[in-house]
Each structure stands twice: as structure tokens, then as C-alpha cells.
Amino acid sequence: MCKISLARNDDNANAPVKINISISEDNVTYSDFGDCDFDNELDGFQSYSFSELQRSDRYIKINTLEKGLGGENFTIIGEVNVGIKN
């Protein structure tokens, strides 16, 4: 199992605040895993944890849904659960 935790550390409150997580077994078809909504009024460190992934969930896509003040939208695709044996 793999647990997803996102952290936001912004000293001037202008990073993206709404983030969506999607998961995939094949890096082609993604399923929605959930959203997190950070408080853009709060400077400093914030974190959000999701439930655990199954072993077959190999890829994760993090996509910003809303820009922060002066921020840019972005998407990150990463590979998780690499090297885990059944």
C-alpha cells in the first residue's frame, strides 16, 4: 500500500490552492482519486493526506484546478509503488 500526502509550503500565499489527484494502472486511463483544497489565506506549511492506494495503482497525476495569486496551473505525473512485491 502507498499513502499519498500533499504538502503546500508558501510564505506569501500565492501557490495553487485547489488540487486534484487521479490514479492509473497503465498511465493511459486515469480515475479520479479526490481533491484537496488548501487555504490561500494561510502562509506557511499545510498538508493533506489521502487514503491508501492499491498495489495495482502505479501512476499518480496531480493537477491544479485553481491558480493562486500570481501562480500558474500545473500537472505532475509520477510513478508510485515501484519495487513493491506482491
C-alpha positions as CSV (number, residue, x, y, z in Angstrom):
1,M,0.0,0.0,0.0
2,C,1.1,3.6,-0.6
3,K,-0.3,6.6,1.1
4,I,-0.5,10.0,-0.7
5,S,0.3,13.1,1.2
6,L,0.4,16.6,-0.4
7,A,2.1,19.5,1.3
8,R,2.0,23.2,0.5
9,N,4.6,25.5,1.9
10,D,4.2,29.0,0.7
11,D,5.5,32.1,2.5
12,N,3.4,34.6,0.6
13,A,0.1,32.7,-0.1
14,N,0.2,32.7,-3.9
15,A,0.6,29.0,-4.7
16,P,-2.2,27.0,-6.3
17,V,-4.9,26.1,-3.8
18,K,-7.2,23.5,-5.4
19,I,-5.5,20.3,-6.4
20,N,-7.0,17.1,-8.0
21,I,-5.4,13.6,-7.7
22,S,-6.0,10.9,-10.3
23,I,-4.6,7.3,-10.3
24,S,-3.9,4.8,-13.0
25,E,-2.6,1.3,-13.5
26,D,-1.3,1.9,-17.0
27,N,-0.6,5.7,-17.3
28,V,-3.3,5.9,-20.0
29,T,-6.7,5.7,-18.2
30,Y,-6.9,7.7,-15.0
31,S,-9.6,7.5,-12.3
32,D,-10.4,10.4,-10.0
33,F,-9.0,9.8,-6.5
34,G,-10.0,13.0,-4.9
35,D,-9.4,16.8,-4.4
36,C,-7.8,18.8,-1.8
37,D,-8.3,22.5,-1.1
38,F,-5.6,24.5,0.7
39,D,-6.3,27.8,2.4
40,N,-4.7,30.5,0.4
41,E,-5.1,32.9,3.3
42,L,-2.7,30.8,5.4
43,D,1.0,31.3,4.9
44,G,3.4,28.5,5.7
45,F,3.1,24.7,5.7
46,Q,-0.2,22.9,5.0
47,S,-0.7,19.2,4.3
48,Y,-3.5,16.9,3.2
49,S,-3.4,13.1,3.2
50,F,-5.4,10.7,1.0
51,S,-6.4,7.1,1.8
52,E,-4.1,4.3,0.7
53,L,-3.6,3.1,-2.9
54,Q,-3.8,-0.5,-4.0
55,R,-0.7,-2.2,-5.3
56,S,-2.0,-2.1,-8.9
57,D,-2.3,1.7,-8.8
58,R,1.1,2.5,-10.3
59,Y,0.8,6.1,-11.6
60,I,-0.5,9.3,-10.0
61,K,-1.4,12.5,-11.6
62,I,-1.5,15.8,-9.6
63,N,-3.3,18.6,-11.4
64,T,-4.0,22.1,-10.1
65,L,-7.6,23.2,-10.5
66,E,-7.3,26.8,-9.4
67,K,-4.4,29.2,-9.6
68,G,-3.1,31.0,-6.5
69,L,-2.5,34.7,-6.6
70,G,0.0,35.1,-9.4
71,G,0.5,31.3,-9.6
72,E,0.4,29.0,-12.6
73,N,-1.6,25.8,-13.2
74,F,0.5,22.7,-13.5
75,T,0.2,18.9,-13.8
76,I,2.7,16.4,-12.4
77,I,2.6,12.7,-13.3
78,G,4.6,10.3,-11.2
79,E,5.2,6.6,-10.8
80,V,4.4,5.1,-7.4
81,N,4.7,1.6,-5.8
82,V,7.8,0.9,-7.8
83,G,9.7,-2.1,-6.5
84,I,6.8,-3.3,-4.3
85,K,6.5,-7.1,-4.5
86,N,3.1,-8.9,-4.0
